[in-house]
Structure formats: structure tokens, C-alpha cells
Amino acid sequence: MGLKLVAIWRRLPVLVRAPIVAFVVLNVGSILAVLPIFGNTKFLTSVPWALPGTMAIMWAFWLYATGSGYPSATRAYRATMTRDKTVSASVWRAAIPAVIASLIVTWSLRLVLPSVVPVAPPSLPIDISVYPVTTVIGLALAIALSAGVVEEIAFRGYLQKSLEDAYGIVPALILTGIAFWSAHADKVTVSHLPFHLALSVLLGTATYLTRSLLPAMVGHVLGDALLLPAYVYHRPHVAWSLLTARPVWEGHANATVVDRLHVIVTSVRPSLLLEPSSHPLAVAGWILIVSSIAAVFALRRLARVAAIASTHRQR
């Protein structure tokens, strides 16, 4: 019976198998990660013990997902899906600017998006603002760490790697981005798709170029850690005002698509940058444009450096 099930599983197309495996990995990792986070909100709430607990669990999860432990029959598969476990210094130096530029792109896109399409204000499943500051910091960092580790292993690892090998990098990036958005569908709507797709494509490109999950993992953790203060305390005010904004065209009841685009473009015209405090949308919009250009150049440089490093490694 077991051999028959294995044979049936192997006959399934990668487009079916890869998402199933990725979402199993995602759910297992998420369940493990939530234990210390939820526990710290119930027990010893004045002590920020969620972070060290999460670090220990994520380290064990990383070891298993990358090929350690039983069963031995899946070790090679797990190691392959999670790519290289080390990154050379030269690749790190090229990857860091690319990841930072990618984060700025996605941050600014997240700030701009509610002014373009209806997007619900962000929220956390647990209100952690009621706890002591040290506990809040520990919880926020634990949430960022667990999301970065688990989601990168599941999506840029098990899902994207399988799709890359079967269909090529471009379909893999797009399909992984859609899956990444769908994994958050309990908290977001279709209007969030551009943000999740952009983040997934940029981190996925860095992963593909470096052949490692580590740069994207670091970027994911950093990105979540820096966004969480706005989600928890609704600060800084300018960020929260953009995150909770309504579309700039909303007052034009009978506006066509062209009219709405005109209103959006007018709202980010360069002249508004002369009064940045009065026009945060224009500032965020131009940060998005400039950082997008910077990200393209940074990723191109990363591609060259990674190719050279790969050639040296093969000698």
C-alpha cells in the first residue's frame, strides 16, 4: 500500500506536489513557532522569554528542514530544497544592498498601496501592545524571526526550488508569489497581491542568484521587524496614516479608470516633494520609484558577483 501511494505521489505534476509540500512545511513550522509566542502572552508576561524560545525552535526547524534527522530517505531531498547553507563574503557584500533596496521597494509599495486601491489596515492576530515594552519587543522579534525562517524555507525553498527545476525561474517566481499571498489570505484581500507578489519576486530573485535562502531570510526578518512597530503601536504617525489611507480617487464617484489614474499621478507629482510633511504619499511614491531602479541595478550586480563566485567554486 505504501509503495502504491509513493508511486501515485510521484506521478503527480510538480505544480501539484510542490505547493502541498510547501504548505505542510509552512503549517508545521508555524505551529511550532507560535508555541513560545502564545505562551509568553499567558505565562510570565513580564519576562520576554518568547524570543529565546523561538530562536531555539527555529534553529531545530532549520536543521531538520535542511536535511538533519530522520527519515534518512528524505535527507538529500530536504538538503536540496533548502539550497546552499553558506554564502561567500563577496556574494554577501553584493546581496546586502540588493536585499535592502528590495525591502525599501516593498515597504514603500505597502505604504502607497492603500491610496491606490482599497486595502484594509494591518492588524496582528494578538494585541501585544498591552504587555510590558520589553515583552512587546521580544514578541515582535519572535514573530519576525519565525515568519522569516518558516516562510523562506517553505516558499523560497521547498516551493520555488521545485518550480524552478521543473518550469524555470520566471514561472517559479510568479507562482511562488501567488502562493505567498494565498498563505496570508486569512488576513488580506486580493488588493494586497501586488505587495506580496513584489516581495516574493524580489526575495526569490535574490535566493535564485545567491543559491541560498540566507540573504532572503535575513531580509524577511528585518523587514517584518521594522514594520511591526507600526502594526503594534500605530507609530510613526506618518506611516500609520498611509497604511490606513483610503484611495485618493474615492471622492470621485463616477470616475473612469483613466480619471482615477490621473488623480493618482497628480497625487505624487514631483512638485509636492517641496512640502514633504504635507504630502507623505508623494514622498512614498517617489521612494518607491527610486528604490525600484536601485533594486534592479543591485540585483544585476548581485547576478554578476554570484556568477563569478560560482565559477570559482567549480574550479
C-alpha positions, 0 to 999 in steps of 0.5 A, spaced: 500 500 500 505 504 501 509 503 495 502 504 491 501 511 494 509 513 493 508 511 486 501 515 485 505 521 489 510 521 484 506 521 478 503 527 480 505 534 476 510 538 480 505 544 480 501 539 484 506 536 489 510 542 490 505 547 493 502 541 498 509 540 500 510 547 501 504 548 505 505 542 510 512 545 511 509 552 512 503 549 517 508 545 521 513 550 522 508 555 524 505 551 529 511 550 532 513 557 532 507 560 535 508 555 541 513 560 545 509 566 542 502 564 545 505 562 551 509 568 553 502 572 552 499 567 558 505 565 562 510 570 565 508 576 561 513 580 564 519 576 562 520 576 554 522 569 554 518 568 547 524 570 543 529 565 546 524 560 545 523 561 538 530 562 536 531 555 539 525 552 535 527 555 529 534 553 529 531 545 530 526 547 524 532 549 520 536 543 521 531 538 520 528 542 514 535 542 511 536 535 511 538 533 519 534 527 522 530 522 520 527 519 515 534 518 512 530 517 505 528 524 505 535 527 507 538 529 500 531 531 498 530 536 504 538 538 503 536 540 496 530 544 497 533 548 502 539 550 497 546 552 499 547 553 507 553 558 506 554 564 502 561 567 500 563 574 503 563 577 496 556 574 494 554 577 501 557 584 500 553 584 493 546 581 496 546 586 502 544 592 498 540 588 493 536 585 499 535 592 502 533 596 496 528 590 495 525 591 502 525 599 501 521 597 494 516 593 498 515 597 504 514 603 500 509 599 495 505 597 502 505 604 504 502 607 497 498 601 496 492 603 500 491 610 496 491 606 490 486 601 491 482 599 497 486 595 502 484 594 509 489 596 515 494 591 518 492 588 524 496 582 528 492 576 530 494 578 538 494 585 541 501 585 544 501 592 545 498 591 552 504 587 555 510 590 558 515 594 552 520 589 553 515 583 552 512 587 546 519 587 543 521 580 544 514 578 541 515 582 535 522 579 534 519 572 535 514 573 530 519 576 525 524 571 526 519 565 525 515 568 519 522 569 516 525 562 517 518 558 516 516 562 510 523 562 506 524 555 507 517 553 505 516 558 499 523 560 497 525 553 498 521 547 498 516 551 493 520 555 488 526 550 488 521 545 485 518 550 480 524 552 478 527 545 476 521 543 473 518 550 469 524 555 470 525 561 474 520 566 471 514 561 472 517 559 479 517 566 481 510 568 479 507 562 482 511 562 488 508 569 489 501 567 488 502 562 493 505 567 498 499 571 498 494 565 498 498 563 505 496 570 508 489 570 505 486 569 512 488 576 513 488 580 506 484 581 500 486 580 493 488 588 493 494 586 497 497 581 491 501 586 488 505 587 495 506 580 496 507 578 489 513 584 489 516 581 495 516 574 493 519 576 486 524 580 489 526 575 495 526 569 490 530 573 485 535 574 490 535 566 493 535 564 485 542 568 484 545 567 491 543 559 491 541 560 498 535 562 502 540 566 507 540 573 504 532 572 503 531 570 510 535 575 513 531 580 509 524 577 511 526 578 518 528 585 518 523 587 514 517 584 518 521 587 524 521 594 522 514 594 520 511 591 526 512 597 530 507 600 526 502 594 526 503 594 534 503 601 536 500 605 530 507 609 530 510 613 526 504 617 525 506 618 518 506 611 516 500 609 520 496 614 516 498 611 509 497 604 511 490 606 513 489 611 507 483 610 503 484 611 495 485 618 493 480 617 487 474 615 492 471 622 492 470 621 485 464 617 484 463 616 477 470 616 475 473 612 469 479 608 470 483 613 466 480 619 471 482 615 477 489 614 474 490 621 473 488 623 480 493 618 482 499 621 478 497 628 480 497 625 487 505 624 487 507 629 482 514 631 483 512 638 485 509 636 492 516 633 494 517 641 496 512 640 502 514 633 504 510 633 511 504 635 507 504 630 502 507 623 505 504 619 499 508 623 494 514 622 498 512 614 498 511 614 491 517 617 489 521 612 494 518 607 491 520 609 484 527 610 486 528 604 490 525 600 484 531 602 479 536 601 485 533 594 486 534 592 479 541 595 478 543 591 485 540 585 483 544 585 476 550 586 480 548 581 485 547 576 478 554 578 476 558 577 483 554 570 484 556 568 477 563 569 478 563 566 485 560 560 482 565 559 477 570 559 482 567 554 486 567 549 480 574 550 479 
